[in-house]
Amino acid sequence: MHEVSIAEGILSAVDKTLENEPKTKVSSVAVSIGELAGVEIEALLFAWESVTRGTRAEKSVLEINRVPGVAWCMQCGKNVPLHRHGDACPHCGGYQLMPVQGHELKVDSLQVADLEENS
Ligand SMILES: [Zn+2]
């Protein structure tokens, strides 16, 4: 499943960021995901829960910032909204569209908390 490898990618980016901070755990991770990136949000949240199990990101919240798809329409000569690949321009109905935004897939920020010392 596509979303599992994305979740693993996010987790390894988080691990790398916290490489030198062994006494922290992750409370939330903010990611940007473009509308055209082909990611199922529900599936990604589910995958996140499963790949973080047993890691320091267990039970962390994955905050998803959905970046809207935008394409340049050659006929209209301007940017128009594009919700999925293969859709027509909402203004002229043409298909000469060049996506300019909406393929984002990145970690924006993360929030950490100190590990609780139980002993
Ligand atoms: Zn157009």
Residues whose N, C-alpha, C, O or C-beta is under 5 A from the ligand:
A	BS01	ZN	C73 Q75 C76 C89 H91 C92 G93 G94
